[in-house]
Amino acid sequence: MDRLELQDEVVSTSALKFFYTMIPTMTEDVARNALVSFVNSKCCYGNKAAGELVIQDLRQLTLYRYRLETFNESRLSEWTFEPLTSNLVDGPQNGTSPRPWDIKVQTPPLFQDDTRKFRIPHSSLVKACHKCHGHGRYKCSGCQGAGWMRCVSCSGTRQRRKQQRRCQMCSGTGRKRCSTCSGRGNKTCMTCQGEKKLLHFKQLIITWKNNVFEFVSEHQLDFPGELLSKVNGENVFKDENVLVYPIIDFPKPEISLASQRAIAEHNAAFTASSRILQQNKRSLQARSGGKIQQSRQDKYSSPLKALSRQTIELIPITEVHYQYAGKTYLYFIYGLENKVYTLDYPERYCCGCTII
């Protein structure tokens, strides 16, 4: 089964059990308390209007948020070095260095970005420091190795020009000790830290990255959609596996289309060069009827691992229409956290606050 055939596989929501948790109905008390909490968090908002406003209408809606996450692990190795501080060198004499994907490491929490570095066993070797050529020190650039510099007060004449007496700054010597090297004429090599030798070794860099596609169902509200990515919704569907398949027959057609588009994009970007997590290989074979062609398995040997998760959430959002001092206003309550968004709160005294 190649990648194109895998994309043709679908998940029908009619065959899935959706757990629709009843989102509590928005009441006037909850709406008012949400606004009061919001106002109290702002330095330039007065709370009198929040306490005295008259709520005229509550229009509760629900939006769907579809999210596809593809969690990738990539590995690369590169040469690096550090000062040699020990006589114990794990070099080729101890065996052959393992390949990057043969090194076992503990996987961080799934779907969270992370980067870690490891020394590859049996890859170390010792070389003289290239900065100081194995001396551990190098000539001071301030005094050019002399250890002293011409006195800036008398310019090396040993006496003041106008006063015709011995220079007090250099005690009549015409020069001062170099402050850069403390008069030694050389400095400790910072590359090898004075050890004269460097330990070169291969370093394994492992990067875990969570690639996210997010889509929110269409709405006609005067509400910035980017705020919805910062709140939680009620999860009604979750599918997590090495590969996930497009959703069909969802009540909101745009969610099904978003699922198809997201999976196609992530498959094109990641699946062709991914390596299946060993512990999930059996589950993929079970879902595809045990028919995984050898050509498909060969692709997994490339340096990348992938795991996918798609979810659908219900995000509650309420339009609150209210009246204060004879005028009509509007604010929104959104997310399970009951966050507030408003543009025209009547008691706003400055314009320096961000309204979110």
N, C-alpha and C positions, 0 to 999 in steps of 0.2 A: 504494500500500500504506500504510494508516494505522497508527497505533501499536498498535491492538488486533490487527490482522493480524500485525504484527511479533511480538507476544507469543506468538502461536500457533506461530511457528517454533520448532523444538526442535533440540537436538544429541543424537544418539543415540550413546551410548558404544560401542555395538556396531560402529559404523563408524569408531571412532577407535583409534589405536594407543597403548596405554598402556605407558609405559616403567617397569615395575616393577623398580626397582633392589633387589637383595637387601640388606636391612638386616642388618648383622652380628648373629649370634646372641649374646645376652648370656651372658657367662661369669662364673664366680665371681671371677676376677682383675679383670675390668673392673668388676664390681659393687662389689668391695671398694675398688678405686682411686677410683671415683667418690665413695664415701662418705668416704674419707680426705681427698680434695680438699675436699669440702664441709665436713667437720669442721675442717680447718685454716683455712678462711676465716671461722670463727666464733670470737669472742674468748672465749666462755664454754663451749666444748665441749671435752671431753677426748678425746684420740686413742687412748687405751688400748683402749677398746671396739671402735673401728673396726679395730684391728690384730688383736684376739684373738677377735672374734665368729666363730661357726660358721654358715655359710649353709646353710639347710635346704632352701629351695625357691626357684626362679626361675620366675616366671610372666610370660612375655613376650606382650604384646598390641600391637595396632596400632589406632590411631584415625584417622579421616579428618577433615581440616579443610577445609571449603569456604570460600572467600573471594571476594567480589565487590567490586571497586574501580571506582568511577566518578570519573574525573579531570576536573574542571570548570575552565574558565577563564571568569571573569566580569570585566567592565570597567565602570567608572563614571568620570565626570569631575566635578570640582568646582572652584569658584573658590578661589584662595588668593593669598597675597602674600608678598613679601620686600623688604628694603630695596633701594632703587635704587642700585646701585654701578657701573653702566656706562651709557654713552650709547647703546649698541646695544640697541634695543628691537625685537623681532620681533613686530610688530603686524599688524593687518589690511591695512596698506598693502603688505605683502609677499605677500599672497594669502589665499585662504580657508582657514580651519582645517580639517584633515581630520577625518572622523568617527572616533570611538573605535576602531571595528573596521577602519578603513583604515590605522591606524598599525602598522607591522611591528616586532615586537620578537622577541628571541631567547627561545624557550621554555625554561624550566628543565627539569631532569631530570624525566621523566614519573613520575606517581604520588607526587610529593613536594610538600607544601604550600609555598607561597611567595607573597610580596606585593612588588610593585615599583611605583614611582611615576615618571612621566615628565611633562615639560612639553609640552603640546600646541603644535605650531608655529603661528605667526601669531595667537596668542590674547592677546598681552601688551598692556598699556596702563598708563600712568603716572598716578598720582593723588597728591594731597597726603596726608600722613600724617594719619589720622583721630584719632590719639591726641594728638599735639602740635599739630594744625592747621597743619602745615607749618613749624613753627618749629625743629624739631630738638631742642628742649629744653622742659621744662615745670617749673612752679614746685615747689620742694621742699615736700613735705607735712610735713616735720619742723619747719621754721622758718617755713613759709608765705611763703617768698621773702625773708625778712629776712637770711638768712646767719648769724644768730646766735640763741642761745637764752639764756634766763635761767639764771644760775648756780644749780645745785641745792644748792650748799654754803651760800651766803648768801642764797638766794632773791631775789637782785637788790638787796640792801641795801648791798652793797659791803664789808660788814664782819661779823665774827662777833658774834652777839648777846651772848654771855657775856664774850668777851675784849675787846670794844670796840676791835678793831684791824682793819686792812685784811685782807680775805679773800685768802688766799694762792692759792686755786684759780682765781680770776678776775683776780688782780692788782688788785683794787679797782675793777674796771669794772662788776661786777654782771652780766656776761654772758660767754658763751663761744661760740667758733665752732661752728657746727652741724656735727656729725660726719657727718650724713647726706649733705650736699652739699659738705662741706669749705669752707663759708663762701661758696660762690658764689650761693646763693639759688635755684639751679635745678639740674636734673639732665638728663643726656643721655637722650633718649627711647629706651627699649629696643625699641620697636616698629620704628622706622625706623633705629635706631642712629645718630641724629644726621644722617642723610642728608636729612631733611625730606620726601622723597618715597618712595612705595612702588611697586613693580612688581607689578601684579596680572596673573595669568595663569590659564588653565585647566590643571589637573593631572589627568593620567590615572592612575587607580589600577587595577592589574591584580592580581587575586587568583586563584591556582591552589590548588584544594583537592581533596584525595583523600578521597572518602567511602567508608567501608569497612563492608561487611556480613560478619560472620564467624559460622560455625556449626561446631561439633565434634560428630561422631557420638556417639550415646548410649553411656553406659557405666555400670556398677554399682560403680565403684570409689569408695572413700572418699578422693577426691582433688579438690582445688579446681580446677575447669575453667579459671578465669581464668589460671592459671599457664601453660597451653598456648599462650596468645597471645604469650608472651615467648620461645618457642623455635622453632627451625626444624624442618621435616619434609622428607621426600623428595618432591619434586614429581613427580606422576604425570599431571597434566593441566593444560594452560594454553591459554586462548583469549583473545586480545586483538584488539579491533576497535572501530570506532565504536559498534556495537551488538553485544551478545552475546546468545545465545539459551539458553533453559532446557535443562538436561541431563536426559535420560531414560535408563532402563535401567541406571542405575548399580547395582553389586552391593549397596550400602547404600541402600535406598529413601529414607531420611531425607535423604540428600545430594541426591537428585533433587528432593525437595520443598523443600529449602532453596534450591536454585538457582531454582526457579520462584518462590518467595516473594520472594527477594532481587531478582530481575530485575523482578518486578512493582512492588515498592516503589521501586526506583531509576528505572524508566521513568516512574512516576507523578510522582516528584519532579523528574526532570531532563530526560528525553527530550522531553517536550512543549514545553520552552522551550530546547532545545539547538540549537546550530549545529555542523554536522559539520565536522571538520577537513578542510581542502581536500585534503590529501594522501591521505586515507583514503576519499574519496567513491567512487572507482572500485572499491575493494575491496568496499564495501557493495553497489554495483550488481551486481557479479559474483556475490555470494552470493545476491542476491534475484532472479537471473535477468534482470537489466536492467530490471525493472519497478518503477521508483520514480515515483510520481505527482507531478505538479507541486505539489499541495497539501502534500505532505510536504516538498518542498524549500523552500516558502515559510516554513515554521516555523523553518528554520535561520537566518533573518535576525535573530532575536532575540539579545540580548546575552549569549550563553553558548555555550561550546564544551564538548564532552564526548568522552571516550574511556573505554572500559570494559575490564576484565580480570577473568576469573574463573579461579581455580586450585583444584586439589584436591591436598592433601598427605597423605602417610602419616606419622603421628607415632608413633614407637615409645614404649611405656611398659612398664616392667617392675616387677612386685611382687617385692620381695626379702624373704623371710621368713628370720629368723636367730635364733640363740639366744646369749645372753650371761649369764653368772653364773646359769644355771639358769632364766632367764626368756626368753620368746619375744617378739620385736619385729618391726616391719615398717617398710620405707621404700620409696620409689618412685624409679625412674630414668626420666627422660622427656626426649624431644627428641633430636635428633642430637648435641647438646652434652653429653648424659649428665648433665643437672642432677638434683639430688636434692631430694626433699621427704620430711620425716619429722616426726612429732608426738611420738614417745616415745623419742627417743634416750636411752640409759641414763646417759650421763655429761654431763648438762647442769647447770651450776652456778648459773645465774641465769635470770631470765625476761625479760630486757630485749632479747633479740635477736629479730628477725623471722625466722621459719623459712621460707625459700623455696629 
